Amino acid sequence: MKSYSIHEINEVINGVIYGTTSQSVTATEQLEKATTSEISFIGNKKYEKYWSTSNASIAVVNEDISIEPGENRAFIKVKNADLAMSQILALFAPPTPIFHTNIHRTATIDETAIIGEGARIGAGCYIGPNVEIGANTTLYPNVTILDECTIGKNTIIWSGTVVRERCHIGSDCIIHPNATIGADGFGFRPCKEKGLVKIPQIGNVIIGNGVEIGANTCVDRGKFSSTILGDGCKIDNLVQIGHNSKLGKFCIMAGNSGLAGSVTLGNGVIIGGSASIKDHTSIGDGAVIGAGSGVTGDVPAGKTMLGYPAVEARDALKQWAILKRMVCDSKK
């Protein structure tokens, strides 16, 4: 079992210790569930009230936390408790699944594929013709990489993921289980003779460096040219990214959100859970789309949008307040 003193933990996060305790730390846990040997976190003043009933001996807290730790208890004050938490969680992270050999004997690898030094390929993987896998990249069991794809170095692709032909994934990416990269975009047109005619989807997907894509997320290939995810984008589980969409750098899309075809996101755009974005819509740098919102038109940079259909946040809040008053008045 891993165990750290408060001073050893503070060497990692470089905070300031308030209070004293001899208790060592063996795990992390939220305030309400923590035991005396587990470290916890207070990232907002509204959670201060839980400290008095918590059994945790140590908490990492923001600098503005005003309560005292108490007897034989201590705080480590930092500028950002959430970021410090990520460093502490890394200390206690269990090891990843074991590879007894870098390339499992049941993996099928085309003779034309190029496999970088130190790459690990699990059981049942399929690597197609002219694929290039970068150094130290890991493919867990049953990953499929089809023809002419490239994967950068230090990327991790979890089981069940399918990367279809001619798609390109950068370095230091994480693709979670059962994601699909490069499936056909949803393209059909009415035809009197045939009903609906499928429009061939002959483009690809290009994913930058440091991108993380959640489980069961789909990134469709372009009808022509490419669907593009910029460096540092973070995509949650169960997200749909339609054909020919283009995401700038460091965009965030929360679970169950979706982009229709040919949507453009600027840098640093945040899309809340279950939000939906109409096709051929552009959203400017730093804009925020609230959870459950439906965007039907272009959004300027820096705007926050709420509602269905989405309007500027302050207008949405006014509308909701008026509706609430109307409902209350009707009940009188």
N, C-alpha and C positions, 0 to 999 in steps of 0.2 A: 504494500500500500504506500502511495506517495504521501509525504508529510513535509510541511514547510512551516518555519517560524514566521512571525509577522515581519521580521526584518528581512528574511529571505524573499518574501513576497514583495516587500517594498523595494528591494534591489531591482526588481523587474519593472515596476510601474512608476518608480521615482516620485512618490507622493510625500506627504508629511504625516507622521504618526501622532495621534492625539490619544492619550490614555495609555494604560499598560495592561498587558496580559501575558501570562505564561503559556496560554493554550496554543498548541500547534494546530495546523489546518490540514485536513485530509481530503476535503471535497468542497464543492461549491453548491449553494442552494438558495432559493428565494427566502425572504425574511420569515414568512409565516411557517415555513417547514424546516428551517435550519436547526441543526443540533449544535452543541457547544464546539464541536470540532470542524464545523463547516463555515466557510466564509460567505458573506452575503453582500448586497449592494444597495445603496440608496442613491438613485440618480435624479430624484426630484423631491422637493420639500414636502409635497403632499403625501409622501410615504414615510415621513418621519414618525408618524403616529404608530407605525407597526414595530418600531424598534423596542419599545418598552415591554412588549409581550413576546419578542423573538428570543430564542435560545442561543442565537449566534453570539460568539465572543468577539468576532471581528467583522467589520463591514468596510467596504470601499465606498466612499461618499463624495459627492460634489463639494466644492469649496464653500458653497453658500449654506450648507446644512448647519443649523444653529443649535441643535440639541447636543447634550454631553453623552459620551459613551457609557459612563457608569463604572461601577466597581469591577475590577478584573475583566474589563472589556475595552476595546480600542477601535478607533476609526483610522483609516488611511485616507486623508483628504487629497483629492486630485482635481484637475480642471474638468475632466470628463469621465465620470464613473463608467459610462457605457464602453468607452474605448479601453479603459483599464480592465474592465471585465473581460474583454476579448483576449487580453494578454494572460490573464489568470486562468481562463478556461483552457487556453493552450497548454498551460502547465499540467493540467489534470486530464487532458485528452487521452483516451485509450488508444492503443496502437491500431493502425488500419489493418484490414485483412491481409493475411500472410500469403506471399508468393514463394513457393518452394523452388521455383525455377522462373527465370525471367519470361520465357516463352513456353506456355503449356503445350504438351504434345498433341492435344486435341484441337489446337487453334489451326485454322486454315488460312495460310498466307500465300498469296500469289507470288510466283517467282520473280515478277517484275517489281514487287513492292520494295520500298527502301525503309528499313527500320533503324532508327537512330540508336546510338550507344546508350545502354542503360534503360531502354524502353522495356516495359513489362506488359505482356499480353496474356490474358487469362484464358481459361478453358472455354472452348466453344466459340471463340471469336472468329469472325471472318474478315479478312483484309483483302480487298480486291486488286485488280491490275493497276499498276502505276500509282499506287497510293504511297505517300510519304508520311512517315511517323517520326516526329522529332525526338531528340534525346531526352531520356528520363520521363517520357510520357507514359501514363498508366492506363490500360484498357482492362477493366474488370470483366469477369466472365460474360460471354454472350453479347458482346458488342459487335455491331456490323458497320464496317467502313467500306463503302462501295467505290467503284472505279474512279481513279484520278483525283481523289480527295487528298488534301494535305492537312496535317495536324501539327501544330508547333511543338516546342519543347515544354516540358514540365506541366503538361495538361493532364487532367484526370477525367476519364469518361467512365461513368458507372454503368452497371449491367442493364441490358435491355435497350440501350440507346442505339438508334439507327441514324447513320450519316449517309445520305444518299449521294449519288455520283456527282463529281465535279464541285463539291462544296469545300470550303476552306475555313479552318478553325485556327486561331492564333495560339500564342504561347500563354502559359500560366492560366489557362481556363479550367473551369469545373463544369461538367455536364452531368446532371443527376439522372437517376434511373428512368428509363423508358421515354426519355426525350426523343423527339424526331426532328432532325435537321435536314431540310431539303425535300420534304414531301411536296407533291404537286399543289400549287395554289388553286383556289376555288374559282375556276373559270369555265363558265358555260354560257351559251347564247341560244335563244329560241330559234327554231327552224321548223317551217311548216311540214317538211317531209319527214324529219327525224325527231321532232319534239325538242329536245335539248342537245346541242352539239358541244362536245368538250373542246375547249381551247387548249392546245398544247402548251405546256409550261416548260420552256427550254432553257431558262436561266439557272441560277444557282444561289447559294447563300454564302456570304462572306462574314465571318465573325472575327472581331479584333482580339487584342490581347487583354488578359485579365477579366474576361467575361465569365459570369456564372449564370447557368440556366437550370431552372428547377425541374423537378420530376414531372413527367407527362406533359411537358410544354412542347408546342409545335411551332417551328419556324419554317414557313413555306418558302419554296424556291421562287424566284422571279419568273413571270411569264416570259420576259426577255430581260436581259441584264441581270442584276443581282438584288436580293434582299440583303441589307447590310446592318450589322450591329456594331457600333463603335466600341473603342477600347473602354473597359471598365464598366460596361453595362451589367446590371444585376436584375435577372428575370426570375420571378417566383414560380411556384408550381402551377400547373394547369393554366398557362397563359397561351394565347393564340396571337401569333404575329403573321399577318397576311403578306401575300406576294408583293414584291417590289417596295415594301416598306423600308425606310431608312432611319435608323436611330443614331443620334450623335453620341458623344462620349458621356459616360457615367449616368446614363438614364436608369431609372428604376421603374419596374412594372410589378405591381403586387398581384396576388393570386386571383385567378378567374377574370382578369382584365383581358382586353383584346383589341388589336388593331386590324381594321379591314385593309384591303389592298391599297398600296401606294400612299400610305401615311408617312409623313416626315416629322420626326421629333428632333428638336435642337439638342444642344448639350445640357445635361443636368435636368432633364424633364422627369417629373414624378407622376406616375399613373397609379391611382389608388385601386384597391381591390374591387373587382367586378365592374370597373369602368369600361365603356366601349367607345371606340373612336371611329367615326365614319370614314369611308374611303376617300382618298385624295384630299385629306385634311393635313394642314401644317400646324404644328405646335411649337412656339418659340422657346428659346433658351430659358431654362429655369422655371418654366411654367409648372403649375401643380394642378392635376385633375383629381378632384375628390372621389372617394369611394362611391361606386354605384352611379356615377355621373355618365351622361351620354353626350358626347361632343359631336355636333353636327356641322361645325364651321371652324375656320382658322382661329387660333388662339395666339395673341401677341406674347412676346417674351415677358416673363416675370409675372404673368397673371395667375390667379387662383380661381378655378372654375368649379361650381357645384351644381348639382341638380340634373334633372332629366326632362327636357333638354338642358344642357349646362349653360349657366350664365355666370357672370362675375360673382365671386363669393358674397360680397356685401349686398348685391342685389338679391341673390338667392335667400340670404338670411332675412332681408326685409320682407320678401314675399312669404316666407314661412311664418314670420311673426304676424303678418296680416291675416293669413289663413287661420292661424291659431286663435286670433281674436275673434274672427268670424264664427269659428266653431263654438267658442265659449259663449258668444252672444246668442247664438241660435239655441243654446241649451237653457238660457235664462227664462 
